Structure formats: C-alpha cells, structure tokens
Amino acid sequence: MLYAMDYVAPIGNLKIVSDEKNIIGLWIQGQKYFESTICDEEISRQIVPILEQAKYWLNQYFAGEKPLPKELPLKPKGSEFRQLVWEILCKIPYGKVTTYGEIAKEMAQKMYKEKMSAQAIGGAVGHNPISIIIPCHRVIGSNGDLTGYAGGIELKKKLLDFEKK
C-alpha cells in the first residue's frame, strides 16, 4: 500500500507519495514522468507521519530555509545506476549547480570506468522520482544553459532563482 497527499506550493501543485516509512515520489503536477514509478499500486489518501514530515520539509524549503535531502528517509525506485546518480544530486549544495558532464566524470570514477556519457546521466537525472528534495534542477548543460528539466525549463529557472535568495 502506498500513501499520497497533495501539496500546494508556490510553483504549482505537488504530489507526495510514501510507502509509509519512506518518501518514494514527489512530482510537480503535469511534469514529464508524473507518477512513473508507482504503476498500478493501490494508493491511500490516509496521511501517515512520513507525509507530514515531507510537508514540513517543503514548508521549510518554500519559506527560504535550506533543509537537506538527508533529513527525510528517501527511497526512490530506480536502477543501481540511477540510484548512484541521485545520491550525487543530493550532495549539490543550495545556490550551486553542476553539469551533466561533471556528474558523468564522478560516476565514471565510482564505476571504475574511463569515461561515462553525459547523456546517460541526463536520463537518470530526468527520471528522478523525488523532485525538489533530490535537487535535479541544480544540473545544467556544460555551456551553462538550463536544459532538461521534467517540470520544464521555466520551473527549473524559478527553483534556481528561489534558492539563490
């Protein structure tokens, strides 16, 4: 059984999903891959404590505080490769960005490879099922362009501008 709640944010409506102990999804209404990792599982609207914790985290975030991803138990569903990329995303500090290429270099080292494709990293970043908390919006193109955000480039820009405050 999964548990879900809606959250009205300054950037739009969000949906938070939990397995009762962990956050497994946070999507912006209408984003690409919305609810892609929960498939046909039964969803209850009962508010469990972890959903309240996620709501509190988001309240802090949108109040301009800087809560960290590690403050919540996160369990995004994805391959081992994607899991490693998402771990790297969680280490990008507020007010900072990194590139797909930089993450590719780090992943190549972790996987004992000479190099890794930035496009492969882009696929993993784009399929992040826990938006905002796992800060995929902090990844940009090598030329500094805002590229590839499942919620749209305008929303990515809003989040980055918001975090600079």
N, C-alpha and C positions, 0 to 999 in steps of 0.2 A: 504494500500500500504506500502510495506517495501522498504528500500533503502540500497544498498550494495556497498561496494568498496573493492578492493583488496589492500593489504599492503605487500610489500616485506620487510621481517625482516631478521636479521642475522641468525635466527633459521629456516627460511623457509617462505613460503607464507601464509599469514593470510587473512581471510575474515571477514570483519566487517559488521554487519547488524544493522539497526536502524528502528524505527517506525516513524522517523522524529524528535522526541523530545528526545528519549532515545536510548541508546545502548541496544539491546536485544540479540546480539550474537557476539562472536568473536571466530573463530575457526582456528586452525592450519590445513592447507591442509592435508587431509588424516587421521586426528585424528579420534578416535572412537567417534561415535555420531555426526559426522560432520553435521551441519545444522539441527539437530534433532528437534529443537523447532520451526522451521519456516514452516514446512509442505508444503502445496500447495499454500502458499500465493504469490501474484504477487510481483516481485522484480524489482525495477527500478535501473538503474546504475547512475541516477542523483545524483550528490554529494550535499548533504544537509549539513548545518552548523555543526550538531552534528557529522557527519562523519569526518569532518575536525578537530573537537575538539579531537576525538578519535585518529586520525592520529598524532596530536600534542602530545597527551599523550604518544603514543607509541614511537614517536621520542625522547621524554624526557627519557623514560624508557630505550630504547636501547642506549642512549647517557650516561647511567650510573647515571642519576638523579633518584630521587625516588618519582615520582608522586604517589598520593594516589587514591584509588578507588573512594573516595567521591568527587574527582574533576570532575567526569563525572556523568551525570544522567544515572543510570543503571536500567534496568527493565528486569531482566532475567525471563523467563517463567518457572514456576515450582510450585509444591505443596507448601502449607504453611510450611511443614516440611523442604523441600529443601531450601525455602527462608530463614528460620532461620539459617540453616547450612551455606548458602552462606554469610549471614551477619557476622557470626563468622569468616569466612575465610577472609573477608575484614579487620578484625582487627589484623591479623597476621602481625607483622612488617617485614620490609626488613631485611634480614640476620638472621631471626629466623625461626624455624619450630615448628610445634606442631604435636601431634599424633591423629589418629582417636579416640583412647581411651579418650584422653583429651577433644576432641570436644564432644564425647558421654556423658562425665560427665557434661559438661556445658549445653548440650541440655537436659539432664535429669532434671537438676535444672530448666531450663526455662519452661519445660513442666510438672513440679511438679510430676516427676516420680522418683522411687528409683534408677533405672539404665536404660541405653539405650545400644543397641547393636552397637559396633564399625562397624560391617558390614553394618548396616543401614546408618551410617554416610558415610561409603565408597561409598555406592550407590549414595548418594546425592552429595558428593564431585566429584565423577566420571562423573556425569551428569551436572556439571557446564557448562552452555552455553556461559560464557564470560571468556574464558581462559586468563591467564596472568593478566588481570585487576582485576578479582576476583581470588586471588592467591591460587588456589587449589594445585599448585605444591609445596607449603610450608607445606603440610601434609605428614607425614611419618608413617611407622609402629612403633609399640611400642618398637621394638628392634633396632630402628634406621635405618632400611632398607628403601630404596626408593622403595615404592610399589605403584601400582595402579594409573598410570597417563594415561589419554586418549590419550595423544600425544606420549606416550612411555617413558620408564624409562630413556633412553639416553637424551631425550629432557628435562625431569624433572631435571636431573643432570646438564645439561647445564644452565638452568634457575637459579637453586640454586647457582651454581658456579659464574654465572654472577652477581647475586645480592650481593655476598659477597665482591665484589670489592669496 
